[in-house]
Amino acid sequence: MQSRPSSPPECPYCKTPIQPGYLGVATYQALGTARWFDPGTDPLMVGLPLGVGGGEVVASGGLGGVVVYGYRCTNCRTIILRY
């Protein structure tokens, strides 16, 4: 587990402080997954099962949800995720 920085890191785009947190993805399945898709993938593929919809699994979780830790910049509305 990473230690918290002594001061908030800055956004690589606008250089303002960014907030630590996590992106939570609720799912309808018993075990949820967060997948990464190429830009050309149809957004409708996201909700399909992994074997049909594709995408690389970057995080998985139980009890119907997934948590991916990262940072967000409220100034330029950027999210930086770590997996």
C-alpha positions in Angstrom: 0.0 0.0 0.0 1.3 3.4 -0.9 1.8 6.1 1.8 -0.1 9.3 1.5 2.0 12.2 0.2 2.7 15.0 2.8 1.1 17.5 0.6 -1.5 17.0 -2.1 0.0 16.1 -5.5 -0.7 18.5 -8.4 -2.6 17.9 -11.5 -0.3 17.1 -14.4 -2.5 19.2 -16.7 -3.5 22.4 -14.8 -1.0 22.2 -11.8 -3.7 22.7 -9.1 -3.8 20.3 -6.1 -5.7 17.1 -6.8 -7.9 15.1 -4.3 -7.2 11.4 -3.4 -10.1 9.1 -3.5 -11.6 6.3 -5.5 -13.9 5.6 -8.4 -16.7 3.2 -7.4 -18.4 1.1 -10.0 -21.7 -0.5 -9.0 -22.7 -3.5 -11.0 -25.6 -5.8 -11.4 -23.4 -8.9 -11.2 -22.4 -10.8 -8.1 -18.7 -10.0 -8.7 -18.0 -6.7 -10.5 -15.2 -5.7 -12.8 -13.8 -2.5 -14.1 -12.5 -2.8 -17.7 -10.4 -0.6 -19.9 -11.5 -0.2 -23.5 -9.8 1.3 -26.6 -11.2 4.6 -27.7 -12.8 3.0 -30.8 -14.9 0.6 -28.7 -18.7 1.2 -28.8 -19.8 2.4 -25.3 -22.7 -0.2 -25.5 -20.0 -3.0 -25.1 -19.2 -1.9 -21.5 -22.3 -3.5 -20.0 -21.8 -6.9 -21.8 -20.1 -9.9 -20.1 -16.3 -10.0 -20.5 -16.3 -12.7 -23.1 -18.7 -10.8 -25.3 -17.9 -7.1 -24.6 -14.1 -7.4 -24.4 -12.0 -5.0 -22.6 -9.0 -5.6 -20.3 -9.9 -6.1 -16.6 -8.1 -3.5 -14.5 -9.9 -4.1 -11.2 -12.4 -6.5 -9.7 -14.4 -6.6 -6.6 -17.1 -8.4 -4.7 -20.6 -7.7 -3.5 -21.6 -6.1 -6.7 -19.1 -3.3 -6.9 -15.6 -2.3 -7.9 -13.3 0.3 -6.4 -10.3 1.8 -8.3 -8.1 4.2 -6.3 -6.8 7.4 -7.8 -7.0 11.2 -7.8 -9.3 13.8 -9.3 -8.9 17.4 -10.3 -12.0 19.4 -9.7 -10.5 22.3 -11.7 -10.0 20.7 -15.1 -12.3 17.7 -14.3 -9.5 15.0 -14.8 -9.4 11.6 -13.1 -6.1 9.8 -12.7 -6.6 6.1 -11.7 -4.1 3.6 -10.4 -4.6 -0.1 -11.0 
